[in-house]
């Protein structure tokens, strides 16, 4: 009985500390004023290196993975950009330009193939891991929790990542968003010396816009929440927030936007870029049907499978950081999640799984906070001092099981990705069989040389080894007028082969089937893939030596 009362008194003491903002063992995480980390927060170089190396290893497992449809178009378009083409002029996509610049830089350094892009993406994710490590060092007192912060944020993503999720806009844009969060944790409007942090946050917000304009409200709201938090906690007046927070952030945004707009203007794509960003979405919503709710449910189920072990700790962290501590970290993570959900829901034409990539980092940060809180509450119980280490180990063990399963299923079940890359990619992504089949069809001895048009899987551009009419592709939700123009372009150019994708039929047949009528008039079916699409050959110069054939079912 005596020991039980002592434990209860100890627990009440810890909880009472949690209830007083600015007190308790993690007060520094609640104080937005810049201060050097306490010695107890120091993470050894070895621990930091191990955390970054673990993220690099998780990314390395996915380096030889194939592209999915989007990444195939990004890579091919980026290769064209590297050779002088311009997005929106020489080829069209509904995306903002930064993802193509990302792929252009990656491909120019490491090569415009899966390995080259994914190696660059590995380095990018290591940069994100470093940012998350710095956030952990700022927010959590225990060196262990600071060191595992990158892993608890990124390991669940890699545990369930498939080709569709890798090097996508959402996960790439997480780095500048997380960098904004890191800057704000050490900024305060009452301290003039930290105004540069708000300016840098404003500039990073513009970089997020360049990747995907609909994501820009996330870092913008993080800036406003940090200023509101400081004002409510008496660490700056409203005047300070305006003069040393809002104005520097706006100045940073303008300083970043000027060279961006100048480049777009110089390239001749400023008008089209603004049209895609602000006019096209309204027109597309009027012409295309919404995705069924089943698509959103399927994407949410994938995310749940990745985060189901992390979410209970994240809920504890949300409670402790918002209700008990009222910390800046908790408010920033909550703002990220709320705006991210709204951003996801308004994308009614897609609702793809990779849209949920936005949420791994804020939920991971809250999960670490939850583990820290539970560790504090259990600190006085005999044998419970090892709870944080045990909880982190258990969470990472679930990730390790998934990664080992991936290695066994893909790496060890056949030829290695370095000796037979295509066989490996087919194991990972069975739809790659159609890509290999199409490439073999075009390389067959009786195939006619010349340009192709691809209105199916964009990866066909990369593997066809043919010049292609890049201005037309089947993966973008082009408007009816654009598809009529595309049909006119194909009529003028007369590519030797046109590939019509089955799963993109609802897109390329959008303009009253102008494409279908052109193909029926000018082309003859030469190859049918039972699951993916059809190759049609131009009639004008007479049929080739290829007989009509059916690919693998």
Beta strands, then each sheet from edge to edge (+ up, - down):
strand 1: 452-455
strand 2: 468-473
strand 3: 497-501
strand 4: 523-529
strand 5: 533-538
strand 6: 549-550
sheet 1: 2+ 1+ 3+ 5- 4+ 6+
end
